[in-house]
Each structure stands twice: as C-alpha cells, then as structure tokens.
Amino acid sequence: MSDSPRQNERRLHPRFSLDGSIDLGSGQDGRAVLRDLSRSGLSCVSPVAFEDMTVLEITLPLPFPEGHRGLTVGGAVVRCEALSDGTGYTLAIFFTQIDNESRQVLDDFLALKAS
C-alpha cells in the first residue's frame, strides 16, 4: 500500500518564502529575520534562543502593491535550532492568537503570494 502525498505532508497550509524583519516582542533582542510564512505560522532566524512553548507577540509588515500593512499575532515557539555557523537560531512559530482583522490581512497577503 502506498502513502498518498497528503499523508507524507504534515503541514496544513502552504508556506511562502519571504524576507523581511519582524519583531518578536521581547525587547532589544526581539528582532528577527523572516524566512517563510503560512496561515498557521512562520519561520524566522533570531539572534537569541527561545524555549519551546515561549509565547510571543509578533509584529511584521507585509508588502502589498499599495504599501505595507502591519500584522500582529500571538505565537508559540514550537522549535528552536541553533544555526550551524553559530550566528543565531531558526525558530518555528505556530500562531496561537490572531484577531479577525489580522486574519484578513494575512489571508489577503497569502492569496497574493499564491497567485
């Protein structure tokens, strides 16, 4: 019996590569570089490590044709791995809180990226 592609893929939502600076809401060390974004979370590179399940308030500007629109969401760190070159940490963050307005901004942005 062969596995379907969906059984092998754990992600519910497609990810889109995206560069940009984001704020993890943790003071001076809270700046990070975005790697990718989906409807359920993001991946970024941070200069500091975070414990798994650390809750963060994430703010990021999303580029739209008419200009940037801000997005603020709550998220939990689900993975933190040191980069092989020792310059920082790759974080995987799952969105835990997002209001209706922010959800619409995110959905609009992801629809643009998918087209």
C-alpha positions as CSV (number, residue, x, y, z in Angstrom):
1,M,0.0,0.0,0.0
2,S,1.5,3.4,-1.0
3,D,1.2,6.6,1.0
4,S,-0.7,9.5,-0.5
5,P,1.3,12.8,-0.8
6,R,-1.1,14.3,1.9
7,Q,-0.2,11.5,4.4
8,N,3.5,12.4,4.0
9,E,3.0,16.2,4.4
10,R,2.2,17.3,7.9
11,R,1.6,20.9,7.0
12,L,-2.0,22.1,6.6
13,H,-1.2,25.3,4.8
14,P,1.4,26.1,2.1
15,R,4.4,28.1,3.1
16,F,5.7,31.1,1.2
17,S,9.3,32.3,1.3
18,L,9.5,35.8,2.4
19,D,12.4,38.1,3.5
20,G,11.9,40.8,6.0
21,S,12.5,42.0,9.5
22,I,10.0,41.1,12.2
23,D,9.6,42.0,15.9
24,L,9.2,39.1,18.3
25,G,8.1,41.4,21.1
26,S,10.8,40.5,23.5
27,G,12.7,43.7,23.8
28,Q,16.0,44.7,22.2
29,D,16.8,41.1,21.2
30,G,13.3,40.6,19.7
31,R,14.3,41.5,16.1
32,A,14.4,38.5,13.7
33,V,14.6,37.8,10.0
34,L,11.6,36.2,8.5
35,R,12.2,33.1,6.3
36,D,8.7,31.9,5.4
37,L,5.1,32.4,6.3
38,S,1.9,30.4,6.2
39,R,-1.7,30.8,7.5
40,S,-0.7,28.9,10.7
41,G,2.7,30.1,11.5
42,L,6.2,31.3,10.4
43,S,9.8,30.5,10.4
44,C,12.5,33.1,11.2
45,V,16.1,33.5,12.3
46,S,16.7,35.1,15.7
47,P,20.0,36.2,17.3
48,V,18.8,34.6,20.6
49,A,17.3,31.3,21.6
50,F,13.8,30.8,22.9
51,E,12.5,27.9,24.9
52,D,9.8,25.7,23.3
53,M,6.3,27.0,24.0
54,T,7.5,30.5,24.7
55,V,4.6,32.8,23.8
56,L,5.5,35.9,21.7
57,E,3.6,38.8,20.3
58,I,4.9,39.0,16.7
59,T,4.7,42.1,14.6
60,L,5.6,42.1,10.9
61,P,4.9,44.4,7.9
62,L,3.5,42.6,4.9
63,P,4.2,44.1,1.5
64,F,1.1,44.8,-0.6
65,P,1.0,46.5,-4.0
66,E,-0.4,49.6,-2.3
67,G,2.1,49.6,0.5
68,H,2.9,47.7,3.7
69,R,0.2,46.5,6.0
70,G,1.0,45.6,9.6
71,L,0.2,42.2,11.1
72,T,0.3,41.5,14.8
73,V,-0.3,37.9,16.1
74,G,0.4,35.8,19.1
75,G,2.5,32.8,18.6
76,A,4.2,30.0,20.4
77,V,7.8,28.7,19.7
78,V,7.4,25.1,18.6
79,R,11.1,24.6,17.6
80,C,14.4,26.4,18.2
81,E,17.5,25.1,16.5
82,A,21.0,26.6,16.5
83,L,22.4,27.6,13.1
84,S,25.4,25.5,12.1
85,D,27.5,28.7,11.8
86,G,26.7,29.8,15.3
87,T,25.2,33.1,14.2
88,G,21.7,32.6,15.6
89,Y,18.7,30.3,15.9
90,T,16.0,29.1,13.5
91,L,12.6,29.4,15.1
92,A,9.3,27.8,14.1
93,I,6.4,29.7,15.5
94,F,2.8,28.5,15.5
95,F,0.1,31.2,15.6
96,T,-2.0,30.9,18.7
97,Q,-3.9,34.2,18.7
98,I,-5.0,36.3,15.7
99,D,-7.9,38.7,15.6
100,N,-10.3,38.9,12.7
101,E,-8.7,42.0,11.2
102,S,-5.2,40.4,11.3
103,R,-6.5,37.2,9.9
104,Q,-8.0,39.1,6.9
105,V,-4.7,40.9,6.3
106,L,-2.8,37.6,6.4
107,D,-5.3,35.8,4.2
108,D,-5.2,38.7,1.7
109,F,-1.4,38.6,1.6
110,L,-1.2,34.8,1.2
111,A,-3.8,35.0,-1.6
112,L,-1.5,37.5,-3.4
113,K,1.5,35.2,-2.9
114,A,-0.4,32.2,-4.3
115,S,-1.5,33.9,-7.5
